Amino acid sequence: MGSLPPALAGAYRGGHQSPLSGLSQLATSLHQPTRQAASVLKIIGYPDRYSVAPGETIAFKLSVEEGDWFDARLVRVVHGDCNPEGPGLKFTHIPTAIDGRHSGWRQRSMPAPSWWSIPCRRLAKGAFTFFAMIWPTRPKLADQTILAQWDPRRQAGFRVGLSEGGRLSVTLGDGAGAAATVTTDQAMLERQWYFIRVAIDPASRRVILDQRPLQPYAQTADAGQFSGVVATAPGAVDGPLYLAGCPETDGSVGRHFDGKIDGPMLLAGIHPAEGHHALLRDPPDATLAASIIARWDFTREIPAARIIDTGPGGHHGRLVHLPARGMKGWNWTGEEHSWTRKPEHYGAIHFHSDDLYDAGWQTSVALTIPEDLRSGPYALHVSCGESDETATREDYLAFFVRPPRLPAKRRNRPPVLLLAPTCSYMAYANHAEHITARLAERQMGRLLTFGHADLWMYDHPEIGASLYDSHADGSGICYSSRLRPNLNMSPRYHSWLGGHGSGLYQYNADTHLFDWLDHQGVDYDVITDEDLHEEGFEFLRDYRVIITGSHPEYHSTPMWDAMKAWIDGGGRLMYMGGNGWYWRIAFHPELPGVIEVRRAEDGIRTWAAEPGEYYHSFTGEYGGIWRRIGRAPNVICGVGFIAQGFDVSSFIAADPMRRTRALPSSSRG
């Protein structure tokens, strides 16, 4: 494809641009007027899990972009490398009830990014005041919502937000066609804390807006006010209250806020700014406390997806799509870096307009795994027609069949276990650096080519990016989920990070290992990283040999502990990869299929966590690389990772004089 197009000149994350910003421009520049990038994949999807046991049911979520049908069949994945100079593609068809033609449809767009809702009804029935601290990360973006109780069909209620340029604003709608918006007279700065006050009296139509920087700067006018009577009073809305998003007429939630929100509270009546200060004291002002309708404390239950109201009404809420928690708040001083030890300094939630946890697609087809199906790598092969150079009309949705879940059914298993590095697959899901990072071609030492999956991904950033990419506001992506399409976890995928020719990396590189085991006649079981995290050492106990995949980079503490205990007990580890046991991760304690990384202090990083935000929100553990925690990868696999290059991977050749010559190697941090 040649050098990066000019359209991507500003896409580098250092400029706080989206990891996928400019990608639609790229797809347009590459393909207009002959076709749009959105059309190159005609069928995509994902399984509801990466690991399934015999007797269990796995569901597949498919979006058919062309036609109203698809064919499906179960295959065992043996070799996924398309390179004609190699063994070629190898899939073994496994006849099951899923074989045949099924109804297909285009799934709805991905649901809205992160927000928060409270299932309340007319929370504020008269005059009210809203207090909060906010840290906007994209203040120049227009029409962002901070708080709303809004009926989009009737255009009724109120919506507090940021107008274009970063001015605090409020919109009032009476439900009869009239609406009014007012703003403060100054704009906020990016990544600065502000106290905001919004007071609304529906009876008198009086509105007060107040924004004050917590750190004023000389020659900078970013404090803003508005006070006056507006032409429209807010109509009553019998619906939920939203934070960081607003309901739309199509049933989605839009107009999202990018940035942090800390300590929002709602009071009955009109209150001055000093009232907020009085409520922050310990103990709070008793008179003002009687006016509290709701006081949401984001320092409570940080690992959870719930929001706790400490006010008298108990108006608890739920977070959607996992905005980042365990984030330092407006009052963080640096005296403590762990939210578990000083939670009152970590009352902020960082919302992003491109967060995604669960794509929420409907199930297209499901399969109950036969009791006698061998453990191993499998895929649902789906197609909706013949592929050609203009479009791909088939896909392989990869997953693994593990041994039976009940220990009593796991007797007489093979002595060899393959640990599928699914945490690495999740970490690199929809990895987009080959477009967003400058000098990617120079780093790789060759021109980078893009397949249909890459082009589709560029035009559809709503499927979510990898843990190596950044959010639209420039902050690093620290959560990754498997409940969405993962376009590079598939046979046939040609990765920009792979070597010349086959472009092998992650899952498709691991298919060479599947083929080798089959060719050698080795009977083996497969489990995933998630299985090991959940079931630990007891799952490994009876295996004599464990084989890793090609890139076992990401491990949780339970995974590390289980593997170390197994090795110490005499287990034989075949380390078949590079960059192993590098990053420490955490799994969510309640939500399935999502991992967290905090890129702290050290290691090869495409983004770095903010000081004070090095601890996992899911577990409270210190994040970063395992070596920094005193557990070098050498302890597990004998060698460690200290540097990387993307040249040619090879063996070590010995000359007749028994001197060794190390050829260049390749790995990824």
C-alpha positions as CSV (number, residue, x, y, z in Angstrom):
1,M,0.0,0.0,0.0
2,G,3.0,2.3,0.4
3,S,3.3,5.1,3.0
4,L,0.6,6.3,5.3
5,P,-1.8,8.6,3.5
6,P,-1.8,12.3,4.4
7,A,-5.3,11.8,5.9
8,L,-3.6,10.0,8.7
9,A,-1.0,12.6,9.5
10,G,-2.8,13.6,12.7
11,A,-3.8,10.2,13.8
12,Y,-0.8,9.6,16.1
13,R,-1.9,9.1,19.6
14,G,0.5,11.6,21.0
15,G,-1.8,14.3,19.6
16,H,-4.7,12.9,21.6
17,Q,-6.4,11.6,18.4
18,S,-8.5,8.5,18.1
19,P,-6.6,5.3,17.4
20,L,-9.0,4.9,14.6
21,S,-9.4,8.6,13.7
22,G,-8.7,9.1,10.0
23,L,-9.5,5.5,9.2
24,S,-12.7,6.3,7.5
25,Q,-10.8,8.9,5.4
26,L,-8.2,6.2,4.6
27,A,-10.9,3.7,3.5
28,T,-12.5,6.4,1.4
29,S,-9.2,7.5,-0.2
30,L,-8.3,3.9,-1.0
31,H,-11.6,2.8,-2.5
32,Q,-13.7,5.6,-3.8
33,P,-15.2,5.7,-6.3
34,T,-15.2,2.0,-7.0
35,R,-16.6,0.8,-3.6
36,Q,-16.8,1.8,0.1
37,A,-14.7,0.0,2.7
38,A,-17.9,-0.9,4.6
39,S,-18.8,-3.3,1.8
40,V,-15.7,-5.5,1.8
41,L,-16.9,-7.9,4.6
42,K,-20.3,-9.4,3.9
43,I,-20.5,-11.6,7.0
44,I,-18.9,-11.1,10.4
45,G,-19.6,-12.4,13.9
46,Y,-18.3,-13.7,17.2
47,P,-19.0,-16.6,19.6
48,D,-20.4,-15.9,23.1
49,R,-17.3,-17.6,24.6
50,Y,-13.9,-18.8,23.5
51,S,-14.0,-22.0,25.5
52,V,-16.8,-24.6,25.7
53,A,-17.0,-28.0,27.3
54,P,-18.8,-31.1,25.8
55,G,-22.5,-31.0,26.5
56,E,-22.5,-27.2,26.8
57,T,-24.0,-24.8,24.2
58,I,-22.1,-22.1,22.4
59,A,-24.0,-19.3,20.6
60,F,-22.8,-17.4,17.6
61,K,-23.7,-13.8,16.8
62,L,-23.6,-13.1,13.1
63,S,-24.3,-10.0,11.0
64,V,-25.0,-10.7,7.3
65,E,-24.4,-7.6,5.3
66,E,-25.7,-9.0,2.0
67,G,-28.7,-11.2,1.6
68,D,-30.8,-12.9,4.2
69,W,-29.1,-16.3,4.6
70,F,-25.8,-18.0,5.5
71,D,-24.4,-21.5,5.4
72,A,-22.7,-22.9,8.5
73,R,-20.6,-25.9,9.4
74,L,-18.4,-26.9,12.3
75,V,-14.7,-27.5,11.4
76,R,-11.6,-28.5,13.4
77,V,-8.9,-26.0,12.7
78,V,-5.7,-27.7,11.7
79,H,-3.8,-25.1,9.7
80,G,-4.9,-21.5,9.0
81,D,-1.9,-20.2,7.0
82,C,-2.9,-19.3,3.4
83,N,0.7,-19.1,2.1
84,P,0.9,-21.4,-0.9
85,E,4.5,-22.2,0.0
86,G,3.4,-23.8,3.2
87,P,1.1,-26.8,4.0
88,G,-1.9,-24.7,3.0
89,L,-5.3,-24.4,4.7
90,K,-6.5,-27.5,6.6
91,F,-9.9,-27.7,8.1
92,T,-11.7,-31.0,9.1
93,H,-15.4,-30.9,8.7
94,I,-17.2,-32.2,11.8
95,P,-20.9,-33.1,10.9
96,T,-23.3,-31.7,13.4
97,A,-26.9,-30.4,13.6
98,I,-25.6,-26.9,12.8
99,D,-24.7,-27.9,9.2
100,G,-26.8,-26.2,6.5
101,R,-28.5,-22.9,5.7
102,H,-29.8,-20.5,8.3
103,S,-31.7,-17.2,8.2
104,G,-29.4,-14.2,8.4
105,W,-29.8,-10.5,9.0
106,R,-27.8,-7.4,9.5
107,Q,-27.3,-6.8,13.2
108,R,-27.9,-3.4,14.7
109,S,-25.0,-1.1,15.1
110,M,-22.9,-1.5,18.2
111,P,-24.6,-0.1,21.3
112,A,-23.7,3.3,22.7
113,P,-20.4,3.8,24.5
114,S,-20.1,4.1,28.2
115,W,-22.7,5.9,30.3
116,W,-24.7,5.4,33.5
117,S,-28.4,5.3,34.2
118,I,-30.6,5.3,37.2
119,P,-34.1,3.7,36.9
120,C,-35.8,6.6,38.7
121,R,-39.0,8.5,38.0
122,R,-39.1,12.3,38.2
123,L,-36.1,12.4,40.6
124,A,-36.3,16.2,40.9
125,K,-40.0,17.3,41.0
126,G,-39.3,21.0,41.6
127,A,-36.4,23.4,41.6
128,F,-33.0,21.5,41.9
129,T,-29.3,22.1,41.9
130,F,-26.7,19.7,40.4
131,F,-23.1,19.8,41.6
132,A,-20.1,17.8,40.2
133,M,-16.4,17.9,39.4
134,I,-15.5,17.3,35.7
135,W,-12.3,16.8,33.8
136,P,-13.2,17.2,30.1
137,T,-10.8,15.5,27.6
138,R,-12.5,16.7,24.3
139,P,-14.0,20.0,25.3
140,K,-14.0,21.3,21.7
141,L,-16.4,18.5,20.7
142,A,-20.0,19.8,20.5
143,D,-23.1,18.5,22.2
144,Q,-21.7,16.3,25.0
145,T,-24.0,15.2,27.9
146,I,-23.0,15.3,31.5
147,L,-26.5,14.7,33.1
148,A,-29.9,14.3,31.4
149,Q,-33.5,13.4,32.1
150,W,-34.8,13.6,28.6
151,D,-37.6,12.3,26.5
152,P,-36.2,12.5,22.9
153,R,-39.6,11.9,21.2
154,R,-41.4,14.7,23.1
155,Q,-38.2,16.8,23.3
156,A,-39.0,17.2,27.0
157,G,-36.9,17.5,30.1
158,F,-33.4,18.8,30.7
159,R,-29.9,18.0,29.5
160,V,-26.7,19.4,31.1
161,G,-23.7,19.2,29.0
162,L,-20.9,20.9,27.1
163,S,-21.5,23.0,24.0
164,E,-19.1,23.4,21.1
165,G,-15.8,24.8,22.4
166,G,-16.3,23.5,25.9
167,R,-18.8,25.8,27.5
168,L,-21.1,24.4,30.2
169,S,-24.6,24.4,28.8
170,V,-28.2,23.3,29.7
171,T,-31.0,22.5,27.3
172,L,-34.7,22.6,28.4
173,G,-37.6,21.2,26.4
174,D,-41.3,21.6,27.3
175,G,-42.5,18.6,25.3
176,A,-44.7,20.7,23.1
177,G,-42.1,21.6,20.5
178,A,-40.3,24.4,22.3
179,A,-36.7,24.1,23.5
180,A,-34.0,26.5,24.7
181,T,-30.3,26.2,25.3
182,V,-28.1,28.5,27.4
183,T,-24.3,28.4,27.9
184,T,-21.7,30.0,30.1
185,D,-19.6,32.8,28.6
186,Q,-16.2,31.0,28.7
187,A,-14.8,27.7,27.5
188,M,-13.1,25.0,29.6
189,L,-9.6,23.8,29.0
190,E,-8.7,20.2,28.2
191,R,-7.7,17.9,31.0
192,Q,-8.3,20.4,33.8
193,W,-10.6,19.9,36.8
194,Y,-13.7,22.1,37.0
195,F,-16.4,22.6,39.6
196,I,-19.8,22.9,37.9
197,R,-23.1,24.0,39.3
198,V,-26.4,23.9,37.4
199,A,-29.6,25.2,39.1
200,I,-33.0,25.0,37.5
201,D,-36.3,26.3,38.7
202,P,-39.1,25.0,36.4
203,A,-41.7,27.3,38.0
204,S,-39.9,30.6,37.3
205,R,-37.8,29.2,34.3
206,R,-34.7,30.5,36.1
207,V,-31.4,28.9,35.2
208,I,-28.0,29.3,36.8
209,L,-24.8,27.9,35.3
210,D,-21.4,28.1,37.1
211,Q,-18.0,26.6,36.0
212,R,-14.9,27.2,38.1
213,P,-11.4,25.9,37.4
214,L,-9.8,24.2,40.5
215,Q,-6.5,25.5,39.2
216,P,-6.7,29.0,37.7
217,Y,-4.0,30.0,35.3
218,A,-2.8,33.5,34.7
219,Q,-4.0,35.1,31.5
220,T,-6.6,32.3,31.1
221,A,-10.3,33.1,31.3
222,D,-12.0,29.7,31.8
223,A,-14.4,30.5,34.6
224,G,-17.9,31.0,33.2
225,Q,-21.3,31.9,34.4
226,F,-24.9,32.3,33.3
227,S,-27.9,33.5,35.3
228,G,-31.2,34.3,33.8
229,V,-34.8,33.4,32.8
230,V,-35.2,31.3,29.8
231,A,-38.3,31.1,27.5
232,T,-38.9,27.4,28.1
233,A,-39.6,25.4,31.2
234,P,-38.6,21.8,31.3
235,G,-41.4,19.4,30.8
236,A,-41.9,16.5,33.2
237,V,-40.1,13.3,32.2
238,D,-41.1,10.0,33.7
239,G,-37.9,8.2,32.8
240,P,-34.4,7.3,33.8
241,L,-31.6,9.8,34.7
242,Y,-28.5,9.5,32.6
243,L,-24.9,10.5,33.2
244,A,-22.4,10.9,30.3
245,G,-25.1,10.1,27.7
246,C,-28.5,11.0,26.5
247,P,-31.3,8.9,25.1
248,E,-32.0,9.2,21.3
249,T,-35.2,8.7,19.3
250,D,-33.9,5.4,17.8
251,G,-33.6,3.9,21.3
252,S,-29.8,4.3,21.5
253,V,-27.9,6.5,23.9
254,G,-25.8,9.3,22.3
255,R,-24.2,12.7,22.8
256,H,-21.6,11.2,25.0
257,F,-19.2,12.9,27.3
258,D,-15.5,12.2,27.1
259,G,-13.7,12.8,30.4
260,K,-13.9,12.2,34.1
261,I,-16.8,12.9,36.4
262,D,-16.4,12.9,40.2
263,G,-18.8,13.3,43.0
264,P,-22.1,14.2,41.3
265,M,-24.9,15.2,43.6
266,L,-28.5,16.4,43.2
267,L,-30.2,18.7,45.8
268,A,-33.7,20.0,46.1
269,G,-33.9,23.8,45.7
270,I,-31.5,26.4,44.5
271,H,-28.1,26.4,46.2
272,P,-25.0,28.6,45.9
273,A,-21.6,27.2,45.1
274,E,-20.6,27.4,48.7
275,G,-23.2,24.8,49.5
276,H,-21.1,22.3,47.6
277,H,-18.1,23.2,49.7
278,A,-20.1,22.7,52.9
279,L,-21.2,19.2,51.7
280,L,-17.7,18.2,51.1
281,R,-16.7,18.9,54.7
282,D,-16.6,16.0,57.2
283,P,-19.1,16.0,58.7
284,P,-21.2,17.7,56.0
285,D,-23.5,20.7,56.8
286,A,-26.6,19.1,58.4
287,T,-29.0,21.7,57.0
288,L,-27.9,21.2,53.5
289,A,-27.8,17.4,54.0
290,A,-31.6,17.5,54.4
291,S,-31.8,18.8,50.8
292,I,-29.9,16.0,49.2
293,I,-31.9,14.0,46.6
294,A,-29.0,11.9,45.6
295,R,-25.3,11.8,46.2
296,W,-23.4,9.3,44.1
297,D,-20.1,8.1,45.5
298,F,-17.8,6.7,42.9
299,T,-15.3,5.6,45.5
300,R,-17.7,2.8,46.6
301,E,-17.5,-0.6,44.9
302,I,-14.9,0.4,42.4
303,P,-14.5,-3.1,40.9
304,A,-18.2,-3.3,40.2
305,A,-20.4,-2.0,37.5
306,R,-22.7,-0.4,40.0
307,I,-23.0,3.2,41.2
308,I,-23.9,3.7,44.9
309,D,-26.1,6.6,46.0
310,T,-25.3,7.5,49.6
311,G,-28.2,9.8,49.8
312,P,-31.6,9.0,51.5
313,G,-33.3,7.7,48.4
314,G,-30.8,5.0,47.5
315,H,-30.9,5.9,43.8
316,H,-28.2,3.4,42.7
317,G,-27.3,3.2,39.1
318,R,-25.5,0.9,36.7
319,L,-22.6,1.5,34.4
320,V,-22.8,0.5,30.7
321,H,-19.8,-0.6,28.6
322,L,-17.2,-0.3,31.4
323,P,-15.9,3.3,31.7
324,A,-12.6,3.3,33.5
325,R,-12.7,3.2,37.3
326,G,-10.0,3.4,39.9
327,M,-9.1,6.8,38.3
328,K,-7.7,9.6,40.3
329,G,-10.2,12.3,41.2
330,W,-10.2,16.1,41.6
331,N,-8.6,15.9,45.1
332,W,-5.8,13.4,44.3
333,T,-2.6,14.7,45.9
334,G,-0.1,12.0,45.0
335,E,0.4,10.9,48.7
336,E,-1.1,7.6,47.8
337,H,-1.1,5.7,44.4
338,S,-3.4,2.8,45.3
339,W,-7.1,3.4,45.3
340,T,-7.6,0.6,47.8
341,R,-5.6,2.5,50.4
342,K,-7.1,5.9,49.9
343,P,-10.4,5.5,47.9
344,E,-11.5,9.0,48.7
345,H,-8.9,10.3,46.2
346,Y,-10.2,8.0,43.5
347,G,-13.8,9.2,43.1
348,A,-13.5,9.7,39.3
349,I,-14.9,7.6,36.5
350,H,-13.4,8.2,33.0
351,F,-16.1,8.0,30.4
352,H,-15.2,7.5,26.7
353,S,-17.3,7.9,23.6
354,D,-15.8,4.7,22.2
355,D,-15.9,2.3,25.2
356,L,-17.4,-1.1,24.4
357,Y,-18.0,-4.2,26.6
358,D,-20.7,-6.2,25.0
359,A,-21.8,-5.7,21.4
360,G,-25.1,-7.2,22.3
361,W,-25.9,-8.9,19.1
362,Q,-28.7,-11.4,18.8
363,T,-27.9,-15.1,18.5
364,S,-28.0,-16.3,14.9
365,V,-27.3,-20.0,15.6
366,A,-26.2,-22.1,18.5
367,L,-24.5,-25.5,18.9
368,T,-24.5,-28.0,21.7
369,I,-21.1,-29.6,21.8
370,P,-21.3,-33.4,21.4
371,E,-20.2,-35.3,24.4
372,D,-17.7,-37.3,22.4
373,L,-16.1,-34.3,20.6
374,R,-12.3,-34.2,21.1
375,S,-10.8,-31.3,22.9
376,G,-9.1,-29.0,20.5
377,P,-9.3,-25.9,18.2
378,Y,-12.5,-25.4,16.3
379,A,-14.4,-22.8,14.3
380,L,-17.8,-22.2,12.9
381,H,-17.3,-21.7,9.2
382,V,-20.0,-19.4,7.8
383,S,-20.5,-18.1,4.3
384,C,-23.1,-16.1,2.4
385,G,-21.8,-16.5,-1.1
386,E,-18.6,-16.7,-3.1
387,S,-15.7,-14.4,-2.1
388,D,-13.8,-12.4,-4.7
389,E,-11.3,-9.5,-4.8
390,T,-14.0,-7.0,-4.0
391,A,-15.6,-8.7,-1.0
392,T,-15.2,-11.5,1.5
393,R,-18.3,-13.6,2.0
394,E,-17.1,-16.2,4.5
395,D,-15.6,-16.2,8.0
396,Y,-14.3,-18.6,10.6
397,L,-15.4,-17.9,14.2
398,A,-12.7,-19.5,16.3
399,F,-13.2,-21.2,19.6
400,F,-11.8,-24.1,21.7
401,V,-13.4,-27.2,23.0
402,R,-12.0,-27.9,26.5
403,P,-12.1,-31.1,28.6
404,P,-15.3,-31.8,30.5
405,R,-16.0,-29.3,33.2
406,L,-16.7,-31.9,36.0
407,P,-13.4,-33.4,37.3
408,A,-15.1,-36.8,37.5
409,K,-15.5,-36.8,33.7
410,R,-11.8,-35.9,33.1
411,R,-10.4,-39.3,33.7
412,N,-8.0,-40.9,31.2
413,R,-7.1,-37.6,29.6
414,P,-4.0,-37.2,27.3
415,P,-0.8,-36.3,29.0
416,V,-0.3,-33.1,26.9
417,L,-2.2,-29.9,27.4
418,L,-2.1,-26.9,25.0
419,L,-2.7,-23.6,26.8
420,A,-4.4,-21.3,24.2
421,P,-3.3,-17.7,24.9
422,T,-6.7,-16.2,24.6
423,C,-5.8,-13.2,26.9
424,S,-3.3,-12.2,24.2
425,Y,-5.9,-12.7,21.5
426,M,-8.2,-10.3,23.5
427,A,-5.4,-7.8,24.2
428,Y,-4.6,-7.5,20.4
429,A,-8.3,-7.7,19.3
430,N,-8.8,-5.4,16.3
431,H,-5.3,-4.0,16.7
432,A,-5.0,-0.9,14.6
433,E,-1.5,0.5,15.1
434,H,-0.4,-0.2,11.6
435,I,-2.6,2.7,10.5
436,T,-2.5,4.9,13.6
437,A,1.2,4.8,14.5
438,R,3.7,6.8,12.5
439,L,6.7,5.1,10.9
440,A,5.0,1.7,11.1
441,E,6.4,0.6,7.8
442,R,9.9,1.6,8.8
443,Q,9.6,-0.3,12.0
444,M,8.5,-3.4,10.1
445,G,11.1,-2.9,7.3
446,R,8.6,-3.4,4.5
447,L,5.4,-2.1,2.9
448,L,2.3,-2.9,4.9
449,T,-0.6,-4.5,3.1
450,F,-4.2,-4.5,4.2
451,G,-6.8,-7.2,3.7
452,H,-10.6,-6.9,3.7
453,A,-10.8,-7.4,7.4
454,D,-8.4,-4.5,8.0
455,L,-10.3,-2.1,5.7
456,W,-13.6,-3.0,7.3
457,M,-12.2,-2.5,10.8
458,Y,-10.9,0.9,9.8
459,D,-14.3,2.0,8.7
460,H,-16.1,0.5,11.7
461,P,-14.3,1.7,14.9
462,E,-17.4,0.9,16.8
463,I,-16.3,-2.7,17.2
464,G,-13.7,-1.5,19.6
465,A,-9.9,-1.5,19.5
466,S,-7.1,-3.3,21.2
467,L,-5.1,-2.7,24.4
468,Y,-2.4,-1.2,22.2
469,D,-4.6,1.5,20.9
470,S,-6.0,4.7,22.5
471,H,-9.4,6.1,23.0
472,A,-10.7,9.0,20.9
473,D,-9.6,11.4,23.7
474,G,-6.0,10.1,23.7
475,S,-6.2,8.0,26.9
476,G,-5.0,4.4,26.6
477,I,-7.5,1.6,26.3
478,C,-7.2,-0.5,29.5
479,Y,-10.1,-2.9,29.1
480,S,-10.7,-5.4,26.3
481,S,-13.7,-7.8,25.9
482,R,-14.3,-10.9,23.8
483,L,-18.0,-10.1,23.5
484,R,-17.6,-8.5,20.1
485,P,-16.1,-9.3,16.7
486,N,-12.4,-9.9,16.9
487,L,-11.3,-9.7,13.3
488,N,-7.7,-10.8,13.8
489,M,-8.5,-14.0,15.8
490,S,-9.2,-16.1,12.8
491,P,-7.6,-18.5,10.4
492,R,-6.3,-16.9,7.2
493,Y,-5.7,-13.5,8.9
494,H,-2.5,-11.8,7.6
495,S,-1.1,-9.6,10.3
496,W,1.1,-6.6,9.8
497,L,3.1,-7.7,12.8
498,G,3.9,-11.1,11.2
499,G,6.9,-11.8,9.1
500,H,7.3,-11.7,5.4
501,G,5.1,-14.0,3.4
502,S,2.5,-15.5,5.8
503,G,2.2,-12.5,8.1
504,L,1.7,-14.9,11.0
505,Y,0.9,-13.5,14.5
506,Q,-1.2,-14.6,17.4
507,Y,-4.0,-17.0,16.6
508,N,-3.0,-17.8,13.0
509,A,0.6,-18.4,14.0
510,D,-0.7,-20.9,16.6
511,T,-2.4,-22.9,13.9
512,H,1.1,-24.0,12.8
513,L,1.4,-25.6,16.3
514,F,-2.0,-27.3,15.9
515,D,-0.8,-28.8,12.5
516,W,2.5,-29.9,14.0
517,L,0.8,-31.7,16.8
518,D,-1.6,-33.4,14.5
519,H,1.2,-34.3,12.1
520,Q,3.2,-35.9,14.9
521,G,0.1,-37.8,16.1
522,V,0.1,-36.2,19.5
523,D,-3.1,-36.5,21.4
524,Y,-3.7,-33.4,23.4
525,D,-6.3,-31.3,25.3
526,V,-6.8,-27.6,25.0
527,I,-7.8,-25.0,27.7
528,T,-7.8,-21.3,27.4
529,D,-6.3,-18.6,29.6
530,E,-9.7,-17.9,31.0
531,D,-10.1,-21.5,32.0
532,L,-6.8,-21.5,33.8
533,H,-7.7,-18.2,35.6
534,E,-11.0,-19.6,36.8
535,E,-9.9,-23.2,37.7
536,G,-6.3,-22.8,38.6
537,F,-3.8,-25.5,39.5
538,E,-6.3,-28.3,39.9
539,F,-7.0,-28.1,36.2
540,L,-3.3,-28.6,35.4
541,R,-2.4,-31.2,38.1
542,D,-2.7,-34.4,36.0
543,Y,-1.0,-33.2,32.8
544,R,2.7,-34.1,32.3
545,V,3.4,-31.5,29.6
546,I,2.0,-28.1,28.9
547,I,2.6,-26.4,25.6
548,T,2.2,-22.6,25.2
549,G,1.0,-20.8,22.1
550,S,3.3,-18.5,20.1
551,H,2.6,-15.3,22.2
552,P,1.6,-16.0,25.8
553,E,2.1,-12.5,26.9
554,Y,-0.8,-11.6,29.3
555,H,-1.4,-13.4,32.6
556,S,-3.5,-12.8,35.7
557,T,-2.2,-13.6,39.2
558,P,-4.3,-16.8,39.5
559,M,-2.9,-17.9,36.1
560,W,0.7,-17.2,37.2
561,D,0.3,-18.9,40.5
562,A,-1.2,-22.0,39.0
563,M,1.5,-22.4,36.4
564,K,4.3,-21.8,38.9
565,A,2.8,-24.4,41.3
566,W,2.5,-26.9,38.4
567,I,6.1,-26.4,37.3
568,D,7.4,-26.7,40.9
569,G,5.5,-30.0,41.2
570,G,7.5,-31.4,38.3
571,G,5.5,-30.4,35.3
572,R,7.3,-30.0,31.9
573,L,6.6,-26.7,30.2
574,M,7.2,-26.4,26.4
575,Y,7.6,-22.7,25.9
576,M,6.8,-22.3,22.2
577,G,6.5,-18.5,22.0
578,G,8.1,-15.2,22.8
579,N,7.4,-12.3,25.1
580,G,5.7,-14.6,27.6
581,W,4.5,-13.8,31.1
582,Y,5.1,-10.1,30.4
583,W,2.0,-8.0,31.3
584,R,0.0,-8.6,34.5
585,I,-3.7,-8.4,33.9
586,A,-6.9,-8.7,35.9
587,F,-10.3,-10.3,35.0
588,H,-13.5,-8.5,36.1
589,P,-14.9,-10.1,39.3
590,E,-18.5,-10.1,37.9
591,L,-18.6,-9.5,34.2
592,P,-17.4,-12.4,32.0
593,G,-14.9,-12.2,29.2
594,V,-13.1,-8.9,29.9
595,I,-9.6,-8.2,31.0
596,E,-7.7,-5.1,32.3
597,V,-4.1,-3.9,31.9
598,R,-2.5,-0.8,33.4
599,R,0.7,0.0,31.5
600,A,2.6,1.3,34.5
601,E,6.2,2.7,34.7
602,D,8.1,0.2,32.7
603,G,7.9,-2.1,29.6
604,I,7.4,-1.5,25.9
605,R,4.3,0.6,25.8
606,T,2.2,2.3,23.1
607,W,0.6,4.3,25.8
608,A,1.4,4.9,29.5
609,A,-1.0,5.0,32.4
610,E,-1.3,8.3,34.2
611,P,0.7,8.6,37.5
612,G,-1.6,7.5,40.2
613,E,-3.5,5.1,38.0
614,Y,-1.2,2.1,38.0
615,Y,-3.5,-0.2,40.0
616,H,-6.2,-2.4,38.4
617,S,-9.7,-1.3,39.1
618,F,-11.0,-4.9,38.9
619,T,-8.8,-6.3,41.7
620,G,-6.8,-3.5,43.2
621,E,-3.5,-5.2,42.3
622,Y,-0.5,-3.2,41.1
623,G,-0.4,-3.4,37.3
624,G,2.4,-3.3,34.7
625,I,4.9,-5.9,33.8
626,W,5.5,-9.0,35.9
627,R,9.2,-8.3,36.3
628,R,8.4,-5.0,38.1
629,I,6.4,-7.0,40.6
630,G,9.4,-9.3,41.3
631,R,8.2,-12.2,39.1
632,A,10.4,-12.2,36.1
633,P,9.2,-14.4,33.2
634,N,12.5,-16.3,33.5
635,V,11.1,-18.0,36.6
636,I,8.4,-19.6,34.5
637,C,9.9,-20.2,31.1
638,G,13.7,-19.9,31.6
639,V,14.1,-16.8,29.4
640,G,12.9,-13.3,29.6
641,F,12.1,-10.4,27.2
642,I,14.2,-7.3,27.3
643,A,14.0,-5.9,23.7
644,Q,12.1,-6.3,20.5
645,G,12.7,-6.1,16.8
646,F,10.6,-6.9,13.7
647,D,13.1,-8.3,11.3
648,V,13.5,-12.0,10.5
649,S,12.8,-14.8,13.0
650,S,15.2,-17.8,12.7
651,F,17.1,-20.4,14.5
652,I,20.7,-20.3,15.9
653,A,23.3,-21.7,13.5
654,A,26.6,-23.2,14.7
655,D,29.7,-23.1,12.6
656,P,32.3,-25.9,12.4
657,M,34.4,-24.2,15.0
658,R,31.5,-24.4,17.4
659,R,31.0,-20.7,17.6
660,T,27.4,-19.7,17.5
661,R,25.8,-17.1,15.4
662,A,22.5,-15.6,16.6
663,L,20.2,-14.7,13.8
664,P,17.7,-11.8,14.3
665,S,14.6,-12.6,16.2
666,S,11.2,-11.0,16.4
667,S,8.8,-10.4,19.3
668,R,6.3,-7.9,20.5
669,G,6.0,-6.1,23.8
